[in-house]
Amino acid sequence: TEADARILVDDLLRRAGWDPADKSQVVTEFSVLGENTAAPYAGHQSDSPVLYLTDGDVVPSGRADYVLLDRRGRPLAVIEAKRAAIEPYAAKQQALPYAKQLGAQFIFLTNGELIYFWDYTNDDARIVNSFFSRRDLERLVEMRATRRPLATVEIPEYYLRQGETRQLRPYQRETMQAMDHAVELGKRRFLIELPTGTGKTDLTVLYIQRLIKAGRAERVLFLVDREQLAKQALEAIQDVLNQHSSYWLRPGTARQEQQITVCLLQTMISRYSEFTSGYFDVVVADECHRSIYGAWQTSLTHFDALHIGLTATPAAYIERNTFQ
């Protein structure tokens, strides 16, 4: 039943840091009635009142199953809960008028097993592994308010690395421009293929800086599969992005609330459940031709983020295709 689904939803909310019993965080059965409510319109099949939205929509009014609030008590997201037998994606049009009326920018659709996240002004609903935390949703709202076109962020001619001035190479500039174009089109998965020694790590760190400046990212995960690569990545990050906090999440150490996390795949596969699906804005997978298959893949798919794969030797084998 739907009541069973709500028990599951409450548990999923707790895992994402929400307290369903705290009405300053989560409101249930929220009545979506206001000044714009009117009697049933001609042709409407039930006697319930209808809602006239500011964009001209006319919809039957009702109750939002859950409303998630920010620290100031303003609606962040609406959750539409369905019983397990119902595909939650089908509830899109039921939840949309509630979110619009309340001014919530995001919608979650769930039956307690599947969760869809819908940023309804930008994308279609997509499956995620968990609800987002209050901090995740507030960060998305803040980034949206400060976001600017990538074309307005200048691509540098030179950058400092290991105490020396390096010049950006033409193919690195072209890569950045191609990425800009794809990001502006709403693409979310990228593969950067460059030969060994051509500066993939520098390029990626510079592009992360670019995304941060444009208000497209705040939290970044840099995944590698060997300790030596973790050291190299952290060195480049702390060199180029020294104004942003970063750390190496090692086995047995506590998670830190810093902007950039470097982590071994082997560590993340056992710890990804410590993070919500919305915790990171960008996930970079280094040497992805050998590290994104089988069990390792969960450490990528758990996060609803821009995914950037780096490789020098992509493979197009049937059983493991780096391009896919």
Secondary structure, DSSP 8 states (H G I E B T S, - for coil): -HHHHHHHHHHHHHHTT--TT-TTTEEEEEE---TTEES--TT-SSSS-EEE-TTS-EEE--EEEEEEE-TTS-EEEEEEE--TTS-GGGGHHHHHHHHHHHT-SEEEEESSS-EEEE-TTTS--EEESS---HHHHHHHHHHHHH---GGGS---SEEEETTEEEE--HHHHHHHHHHHHHHHTT--EEEEE--TTS-HHHHHHHHHHHHHHTTS-S-EEEEESSHHHHHHHHHHHHHHTTTS-EEEE-TTS-----SEEEEEHHHHHHHGGGS-TTS-SEEEETTTTTTSSGGGGHHHHTS-SEEEEEESS--B-SS-BS--
